[in-house]
Amino acid sequence: MFYLISPEMRTAEVFTRMPEKFRKPDVQTDWARANRGGLPTDSFLEGPVWDPDGYLFVTDIPHGRIFRISQSGEWDLVAQYDGEPNGMKRFDQSHLLITDYRNGLMLLDIERGEVRPYLERRNSERFRGVNDLTFDSRGNLYFTDQGQTGLHDPTGRVYRLSVDGKLDMLLGNCPSPNGLVLSPDEHVLFVGMTRGNCVWRVPLQADGSVSKVGQFFTSYGPSGPDGLTVDVDGRIFVANPGLGRVWVLNRRAEPVEILMGPEGASVTNICFGGRDMKTLFMTESTNGTVLKVEMAIAGPLPHQAKQAN
């Protein structure tokens, strides 16, 4: 692939590995049968969230678990429930909001380890399989409904849940919508289309509508863009599990850095954290590890919900 600029390539280091006591190599799950071809899946990490108190939270999709990881790499099981938690964001100081493939949006009470429904259906219809989420500065929630969509069935959806509880479908023709992130000025929503192997650019109008949606970035390989994030300079970070790397894109969608995982890695999702918000954490699902890379530019402080529930 030809680039107008030559991207810097760096290798991520292993921050921590899931302890053996938490792995479930002999447990078969419906999620693994559908999404991993029935392969034994002792864990599948996703949804990294940095806590200002110095912890990293991650999800484990097939086994319905949420973990908290200390700065020294120690793991604690926060919750285990009958679900398939994927993306996750801070809802407030005491709760995390989860996009659960099986159950819809779920709310986790961190201290109690209790998970309860937040939004299970739209107009009495179940979601296809929600995947990831992000908040804007006003507390509006954007999330993807991926299910099993792809190029054969480009009917995945992107929703916005406003602070007053109004649910709008912004896009309904998506080939596997996955990670999503807002530009720093919140005028553009970027959405990873995994099976389309690309990232869409979705301009947000003043009235809340979208128009002139286009393809911002094109990737390649067996599995396309997954989790997304952004730094304070507006560079877009794209996790690509099929390639085991993270693209760092400038405003022209040119890769200016390529962050590599170890051989055979599947980098599913990413978030900024650390004392100065300059550590990029990466969930690596194949080996049940969390990788990290120190960046020169910080990520923004995350937004939270402002709606009552």
SVG drawing of the C-alpha trace seen along z (x, -y; Angstrom):
<svg xmlns="http://www.w3.org/2000/svg" viewBox="-43 -24 52 52">
<polyline fill="none" stroke="black" stroke-width="0.4" points="0.0,0.0 1.3,-3.4 1.3,-6.3 2.0,-10.0 4.1,-10.0 6.1,-7.2 4.5,-6.1 6.6,-5.4 6.3,-1.8 6.5,-0.8 5.9,2.4 3.6,2.4 4.7,4.1 2.7,6.5 1.3,4.6 -0.4,7.6 -1.7,11.1 -5.0,12.6 -4.0,15.0 -4.6,18.7 -7.1,18.9 -9.5,16.7 -9.1,18.6 -11.9,21.0 -10.4,23.2 -12.9,26.0 -16.1,23.9 -18.0,23.8 -20.2,20.7 -22.7,19.7 -20.7,16.5 -17.6,18.5 -19.5,20.9 -20.9,18.1 -17.9,15.7 -14.9,17.9 -15.9,20.9 -16.3,23.0 -12.6,22.7 -11.8,23.0 -11.9,19.5 -10.7,19.1 -11.3,15.4 -11.9,12.6 -10.9,9.2 -12.6,6.0 -14.0,2.6 -11.0,1.1 -11.9,-1.9 -9.4,-3.9 -10.5,-4.9 -9.0,-8.1 -8.2,-6.3 -5.6,-4.3 -7.4,-1.2 -8.1,0.3 -11.4,2.1 -11.9,4.6 -14.7,7.0 -14.5,10.7 -17.3,11.3 -17.9,15.0 -17.9,15.5 -19.8,12.5 -17.1,10.9 -15.8,7.5 -12.3,7.2 -10.5,4.4 -6.7,4.2 -4.3,2.3 -1.4,0.2 0.8,3.1 -1.1,5.5 -3.1,7.3 -6.6,8.6 -9.8,8.6 -13.2,9.9 -15.7,7.2 -18.8,8.9 -19.9,12.1 -23.4,12.4 -25.5,14.0 -24.4,11.7 -21.9,11.0 -20.3,7.6 -18.4,5.9 -17.8,2.1 -17.8,0.2 -17.6,-3.5 -17.8,-5.3 -21.4,-6.3 -20.6,-8.1 -18.2,-7.7 -19.9,-4.5 -21.1,-2.9 -20.0,-1.6 -22.3,-1.4 -21.9,1.8 -22.9,2.7 -23.9,6.3 -24.3,8.3 -27.0,10.5 -28.9,8.1 -28.6,4.5 -27.2,1.7 -26.4,2.7 -25.4,0.7 -22.8,2.0 -22.6,0.9 -18.8,1.2 -18.7,1.6 -21.6,4.1 -20.7,6.0 -24.3,5.8 -25.4,5.5 -28.9,4.4 -30.7,3.4 -30.4,-0.2 -31.9,0.1 -32.8,3.5 -35.1,2.7 -36.1,0.0 -39.8,-0.3 -40.3,3.2 -37.8,4.7 -34.6,6.3 -31.2,5.0 -29.3,7.1 -26.2,7.1 -24.9,3.9 -21.1,3.5 -19.5,0.2 -20.4,-3.2 -19.2,-6.8 -20.5,-9.9 -20.3,-13.5 -19.7,-16.4 -23.5,-17.0 -24.0,-13.4 -25.6,-12.1 -24.8,-8.5 -23.8,-7.1 -23.7,-3.3 -23.4,-0.7 -25.8,2.2 -23.6,4.7 -25.1,8.2 -24.0,10.5 -24.1,7.9 -21.5,7.5 -21.1,7.0 -23.7,9.7 -26.2,7.9 -25.3,4.2 -28.1,3.4 -26.1,2.6 -27.2,-0.5 -25.8,-3.5 -27.9,-5.1 -27.9,-8.2 -29.6,-8.3 -30.1,-11.9 -30.0,-13.2 -33.8,-13.4 -34.1,-9.7 -34.9,-10.2 -33.4,-7.4 -32.6,-8.2 -31.2,-5.8 -28.5,-7.8 -27.4,-5.1 -29.2,-1.9 -27.1,-0.7 -23.8,0.3 -21.7,3.3 -20.8,4.4 -20.6,1.1 -18.2,1.5 -16.0,-1.0 -16.9,-4.7 -15.4,-8.0 -16.2,-11.7 -13.8,-14.3 -12.6,-16.7 -15.0,-19.4 -17.8,-16.8 -18.8,-17.8 -17.9,-14.4 -18.5,-10.9 -16.1,-8.2 -17.4,-4.6 -15.4,-1.5 -17.1,0.9 -15.4,4.2 -16.5,6.3 -16.4,3.3 -12.7,3.0 -13.0,-0.8 -13.9,-3.8 -16.8,-6.0 -16.9,-9.8 -20.3,-10.9 -20.8,-14.7 -23.2,-15.8 -25.5,-18.7 -26.7,-21.4 -30.2,-19.8 -28.7,-16.4 -29.1,-14.9 -26.3,-13.5 -25.5,-14.1 -22.8,-13.4 -21.5,-10.3 -18.3,-9.1 -15.5,-6.6 -12.6,-8.1 -10.1,-5.3 -9.7,-2.0 -7.9,1.0 -7.2,4.5 -6.8,8.0 -9.1,10.7 -10.8,8.5 -11.2,4.8 -11.4,1.8 -12.7,2.6 -12.3,0.1 -11.5,-3.6 -10.2,-6.4 -8.8,-9.9 -6.1,-12.1 -6.3,-15.8 -4.8,-16.7 -7.7,-14.9 -5.7,-12.0 -7.9,-8.9 -6.6,-5.6 -8.0,-2.4 -7.6,1.0 -7.3,3.7 -7.6,7.2 -7.0,9.0 -3.6,7.3 -2.8,7.1 -2.0,3.4 -3.3,-0.1 -3.4,-2.7 -2.8,-6.3 -4.3,-8.6 -4.0,-12.3 -6.8,-14.5 -6.2,-13.3 -6.5,-9.7 -2.9,-9.1 -1.2,-6.6 1.5,-8.6 2.2,-5.8 1.6,-2.0 1.5,-0.4 2.2,3.3 1.2,6.1 3.2,9.3 3.0,12.0 -0.4,13.5 -2.0,10.8 -5.6,9.6 -5.9,6.0 -9.6,5.5 -10.0,2.2 -8.0,-0.8 -8.2,-3.6 -6.0,-6.3 -5.0,-6.3 -2.2,-6.7 -1.3,-9.6 -1.0,-12.0 -3.4,-10.3 -0.5,-9.4 -0.6,-5.6 -2.5,-3.8 -3.9,-0.6 -4.8,2.2 -6.9,5.3 -5.3,8.3 -7.9,11.1 -5.9,14.0 -3.7,14.4 -5.8,12.7 -3.3,9.8 -3.4,6.1 -0.7,4.2 0.5,0.6 2.3,-2.1 3.5,-5.4 2.4,-8.3 3.8,-11.8 0.3,-13.3 -2.4,-12.7 -5.9,-11.4 -8.8,-13.6 -10.5,-13.1 -13.6,-10.9 -17.1,-12.2 -19.8,-10.6 -23.6,-10.4 -25.8,-13.2 -29.2,-11.6 -30.9,-10.1 -32.0,-6.4"/>
</svg>
